[in-house]
Amino acid sequence: YADKIQSKRDKLFEETKKTIIYKLPLSEMPPELKANWEKARQPRLFKILSLVKENGHFLEKDLERLLKQDRRLFNEYTGLKARALRYRKWAYSNLAYKLCREFSVLIIEKLNLAEMAKKEKKDGVAKELVDKAKQNRGIAALGYFLATLKSVAKKENSEIKEKSAAYTSSTCHACSALVKPKDISKLMWVCDTC
């Protein structure tokens, strides 16, 4: 929903730019408006608005209307983002406490988050679904969750061990036997060896 609000802001901004261009051709545009007009984003246009106000330009009303609508949308957007971040912080903290109180030893895979975020593989071939995955990683904030887990583990006297990803979900924590689960969709299973 926050992204929809941001797209509304962008649409409003582009419509305002078109209105201004319609009312004032580029050839007649004052220098403060003309500079980088096509690349202008909201903050730049608001700087332009302050210059236009000082000069008492007739476009002031159009820019003022944009500023008012944009400020309302921006406040709604930032409020939603802040709520989402607070919820994520609360959810991660609760999950970390639950895990640390249930297990005395937590084994996590060594993750190279920087490598995961790269757009291309080492051979130069582009990764599939890169943009969507990058967006989801940003929303999930794995690094933040791991930092929260480590912090809570210290408070709860739980031990965290980092291991390479190979066989972490199929190695018995007690006897280190490699267990082949009958149903890999299950998160927990009993070791046949010990």
Secondary structure as a PSIPRED ss2 file (coil, helix, strand):
# PSIPRED VFORMAT (PSIPRED V4.0)

   1 Y C   1.000  0.000  0.000
   2 A H   0.000  1.000  0.000
   3 D H   0.000  1.000  0.000
   4 K H   0.000  1.000  0.000
   5 I H   0.000  1.000  0.000
   6 Q H   0.000  1.000  0.000
   7 S H   0.000  1.000  0.000
   8 K H   0.000  1.000  0.000
   9 R H   0.000  1.000  0.000
  10 D H   0.000  1.000  0.000
  11 K H   0.000  1.000  0.000
  12 L H   0.000  1.000  0.000
  13 F H   0.000  1.000  0.000
  14 E H   0.000  1.000  0.000
  15 E H   0.000  1.000  0.000
  16 T H   0.000  1.000  0.000
  17 K H   0.000  1.000  0.000
  18 K H   0.000  1.000  0.000
  19 T H   0.000  1.000  0.000
  20 I H   0.000  1.000  0.000
  21 I H   0.000  1.000  0.000
  22 Y H   0.000  1.000  0.000
  23 K H   0.000  1.000  0.000
  24 L C   1.000  0.000  0.000
  25 P C   1.000  0.000  0.000
  26 L H   0.000  1.000  0.000
  27 S H   0.000  1.000  0.000
  28 E H   0.000  1.000  0.000
  29 M C   1.000  0.000  0.000
  30 P C   1.000  0.000  0.000
  31 P H   0.000  1.000  0.000
  32 E H   0.000  1.000  0.000
  33 L H   0.000  1.000  0.000
  34 K H   0.000  1.000  0.000
  35 A C   1.000  0.000  0.000
  36 N C   1.000  0.000  0.000
  37 W C   1.000  0.000  0.000
  38 E C   1.000  0.000  0.000
  39 K C   1.000  0.000  0.000
  40 A C   1.000  0.000  0.000
  41 R C   1.000  0.000  0.000
  42 Q H   0.000  1.000  0.000
  43 P H   0.000  1.000  0.000
  44 R H   0.000  1.000  0.000
  45 L H   0.000  1.000  0.000
  46 F H   0.000  1.000  0.000
  47 K H   0.000  1.000  0.000
  48 I H   0.000  1.000  0.000
  49 L H   0.000  1.000  0.000
  50 S H   0.000  1.000  0.000
  51 L H   0.000  1.000  0.000
  52 V H   0.000  1.000  0.000
  53 K H   0.000  1.000  0.000
  54 E H   0.000  1.000  0.000
  55 N H   0.000  1.000  0.000
  56 G C   1.000  0.000  0.000
  57 H C   1.000  0.000  0.000
  58 F C   1.000  0.000  0.000
  59 L C   1.000  0.000  0.000
  60 E H   0.000  1.000  0.000
  61 K H   0.000  1.000  0.000
  62 D H   0.000  1.000  0.000
  63 L H   0.000  1.000  0.000
  64 E H   0.000  1.000  0.000
  65 R H   0.000  1.000  0.000
  66 L H   0.000  1.000  0.000
  67 L H   0.000  1.000  0.000
  68 K H   0.000  1.000  0.000
  69 Q H   0.000  1.000  0.000
  70 D H   0.000  1.000  0.000
  71 R H   0.000  1.000  0.000
  72 R H   0.000  1.000  0.000
  73 L H   0.000  1.000  0.000
  74 F H   0.000  1.000  0.000
  75 N H   0.000  1.000  0.000
  76 E H   0.000  1.000  0.000
  77 Y H   0.000  1.000  0.000
  78 T H   0.000  1.000  0.000
  79 G H   0.000  1.000  0.000
  80 L H   0.000  1.000  0.000
  81 K H   0.000  1.000  0.000
  82 A H   0.000  1.000  0.000
  83 R H   0.000  1.000  0.000
  84 A H   0.000  1.000  0.000
  85 L H   0.000  1.000  0.000
  86 R H   0.000  1.000  0.000
  87 Y H   0.000  1.000  0.000
  88 R H   0.000  1.000  0.000
  89 K H   0.000  1.000  0.000
  90 W H   0.000  1.000  0.000
  91 A H   0.000  1.000  0.000
  92 Y H   0.000  1.000  0.000
  93 S H   0.000  1.000  0.000
  94 N H   0.000  1.000  0.000
  95 L H   0.000  1.000  0.000
  96 A H   0.000  1.000  0.000
  97 Y H   0.000  1.000  0.000
  98 K H   0.000  1.000  0.000
  99 L H   0.000  1.000  0.000
 100 C H   0.000  1.000  0.000
 101 R H   0.000  1.000  0.000
 102 E H   0.000  1.000  0.000
 103 F C   1.000  0.000  0.000
 104 S C   1.000  0.000  0.000
 105 V E   0.000  0.000  1.000
 106 L E   0.000  0.000  1.000
 107 I E   0.000  0.000  1.000
 108 I E   0.000  0.000  1.000
 109 E E   0.000  0.000  1.000
 110 K C   1.000  0.000  0.000
 111 L C   1.000  0.000  0.000
 112 N C   1.000  0.000  0.000
 113 L H   0.000  1.000  0.000
 114 A H   0.000  1.000  0.000
 115 E H   0.000  1.000  0.000
 116 M H   0.000  1.000  0.000
 117 A H   0.000  1.000  0.000
 118 K C   1.000  0.000  0.000
 119 K C   1.000  0.000  0.000
 120 E E   0.000  0.000  1.000
 121 K C   1.000  0.000  0.000
 122 K C   1.000  0.000  0.000
 123 D C   1.000  0.000  0.000
 124 G C   1.000  0.000  0.000
 125 V C   1.000  0.000  0.000
 126 A E   0.000  0.000  1.000
 127 K C   1.000  0.000  0.000
 128 E C   1.000  0.000  0.000
 129 L C   1.000  0.000  0.000
 130 V H   0.000  1.000  0.000
 131 D H   0.000  1.000  0.000
 132 K H   0.000  1.000  0.000
 133 A H   0.000  1.000  0.000
 134 K H   0.000  1.000  0.000
 135 Q H   0.000  1.000  0.000
 136 N H   0.000  1.000  0.000
 137 R H   0.000  1.000  0.000
 138 G H   0.000  1.000  0.000
 139 I H   0.000  1.000  0.000
 140 A H   0.000  1.000  0.000
 141 A C   1.000  0.000  0.000
 142 L H   0.000  1.000  0.000
 143 G H   0.000  1.000  0.000
 144 Y H   0.000  1.000  0.000
 145 F H   0.000  1.000  0.000
 146 L H   0.000  1.000  0.000
 147 A H   0.000  1.000  0.000
 148 T H   0.000  1.000  0.000
 149 L H   0.000  1.000  0.000
 150 K H   0.000  1.000  0.000
 151 S H   0.000  1.000  0.000
 152 V H   0.000  1.000  0.000
 153 A H   0.000  1.000  0.000
 154 K H   0.000  1.000  0.000
 155 K H   0.000  1.000  0.000
 156 E C   1.000  0.000  0.000
 157 N C   1.000  0.000  0.000
 158 S C   1.000  0.000  0.000
 159 E E   0.000  0.000  1.000
 160 I E   0.000  0.000  1.000
 161 K E   0.000  0.000  1.000
 162 E E   0.000  0.000  1.000
 163 K E   0.000  0.000  1.000
 164 S C   1.000  0.000  0.000
 165 A C   1.000  0.000  0.000
 166 A C   1.000  0.000  0.000
 167 Y C   1.000  0.000  0.000
 168 T C   1.000  0.000  0.000
 169 S C   1.000  0.000  0.000
 170 S C   1.000  0.000  0.000
 171 T E   0.000  0.000  1.000
 172 C C   1.000  0.000  0.000
 173 H C   1.000  0.000  0.000
 174 A C   1.000  0.000  0.000
 175 C C   1.000  0.000  0.000
 176 S C   1.000  0.000  0.000
 177 A C   1.000  0.000  0.000
 178 L E   0.000  0.000  1.000
 179 V C   1.000  0.000  0.000
 180 K C   1.000  0.000  0.000
 181 P C   1.000  0.000  0.000
 182 K C   1.000  0.000  0.000
 183 D C   1.000  0.000  0.000
 184 I C   1.000  0.000  0.000
 185 S C   1.000  0.000  0.000
 186 K C   1.000  0.000  0.000
 187 L C   1.000  0.000  0.000
 188 M C   1.000  0.000  0.000
 189 W C   1.000  0.000  0.000
 190 V C   1.000  0.000  0.000
 191 C C   1.000  0.000  0.000
 192 D C   1.000  0.000  0.000
 193 T C   1.000  0.000  0.000
 194 C C   1.000  0.000  0.000
